[in-house]
Amino acid sequence: MAIIEIRVPQLSESVSEATLLTWHKKVGEAVSEGKNLIDIETDKVVLELPAAKSGVLSKIIKGDGEKVTSNELIAQIDTAATAAPTATQQAKASAAVPPSARKLAHEHDVDAASLHGSGRGGRVTKEDVLNAMQQVTGSNAPQAVPTIAPSGNRPEQRVPMTRIRQRIAERLLQSQQNAAILTTFNEVNMQPVIELRNKYKDAFEKKHGVKLGFSSFFVKAAVLALQKFPIVNASVDGTDIIYHGYYDIGMAIGSERGLVVPIIRDADKLSLADIEKQIADFGARAKVGKLTLEELTGGTFSVSNGGVFGSMLSTPIINPPQSAILGIHATKDRPIAENGQVVIRPMNYLAVSYDHRIIDGREAVQFLATIKEALEYPGRVLLDL
């Protein structure tokens, strides 16, 4: 017998504890090196804990739903043992799972053979697979929407918040309570950016392997404005103001799992292609819970794009300890006055929420005007003028 310990990975300094979600293996089952054993939910992200070695899961010390801390022992693997099923067992398992359920299970990385079948003769149905997916709030499935059981004329069901949702609620409330938040608005004519994008998007994608979107222009414009108004890139620590000499831009991403804000580090040193690649990567991994704690920690300024969901106007909430956030909205054709005449232009309403304790209205308004100018004259952004 050769026993190795399975411990909770080192959590970040800002995360004191985490919650174990659903074990993907049972005691006595074979595990493979590198395959995920259990999902661990912190208040920022869901982590996968892969098996360090192949063997048999010999002991589970901490079960589903239990709270754990860094480096805590939660299970053991016997690397000398084997638990390979016989050919007869494999045949029975395959027969107990019809093709439709087996296909669904394979697509969502669910071990259908380990499920308790509710169908005739113990057969695993598609509903069994869906129920198993709903129990996994980790990397393989989004937070399940509960089915409300009928109870009279006004049915209700109480469902605990996930740890991530609790943390989102705490941080948003903290932001409202601990900062003097004010929002200023402006509008920007997006036609120059749209024309530039349409002209070069095919060549851009061919060269860089990523589509040229609009987000990278907003990030670049924000960095330009932050360089001009460093107080907006600062943060409050007690009675001190901390000025940051770097530009780590948080990109708010909404998913079925909740809001996450991965950080684009040193955005001032990145090209449009670099930024687009990071945003695309963050978006893809946010959907399946693959973002790391390090990628969600820090940031000096944030960008929130509610326009992708159709938002026309909003007042974004600051992500503490940052002091400001840029809200982007849907670009729509609108009539505007231009050189004394009414013309139709693709307009976008921009919003900057800021901490009025250290940022005065003058700086906030000029900061947003700088972003507007950078977007209406995008050549200056690209040429660093």
LINRA-V795899 format. One record per run of one state. SS is the DSSP state (@ for helix, = for strand, . for the rest). FROM is the first residue (numbers start at 1). TO is the last residue. If there is no record, write none. Layout:
{{SS:FROM:TO} {SS:FROM:TO}}
//
This chain:
{{.:1:2} {=:3:7} {.:8:17} {=:18:23} {.:24:29} {=:30:31} {.:32:35} {=:36:41} {.:42:45} {=:46:50} {.:51:54} {=:55:60} {.:61:66} {=:67:68} {.:69:72} {=:73:78} {.:79:86} {@:87:95} {.:96:96} {=:97:97} {.:98:98} {@:99:107} {.:108:111} {@:112:114} {.:115:119} {@:120:122} {.:123:123} {=:124:124} {.:125:125} {@:126:135} {.:136:162} {@:163:178} {.:179:180} {=:181:189} {.:190:190} {@:191:208} {.:209:214} {@:215:228} {.:229:229} {@:230:233} {.:234:234} {=:235:237} {.:238:239} {=:240:242} {.:243:248} {=:249:255} {.:256:257} {=:258:264} {.:265:266} {@:267:269} {.:270:271} {@:272:287} {.:288:293} {@:294:296} {.:297:300} {=:301:305} {@:306:309} {.:310:321} {=:322:322} {.:323:323} {=:324:328} {.:329:331} {=:332:338} {.:339:340} {=:341:355} {.:356:360} {@:361:376} {.:377:377} {@:378:382} {.:383:385}}
//
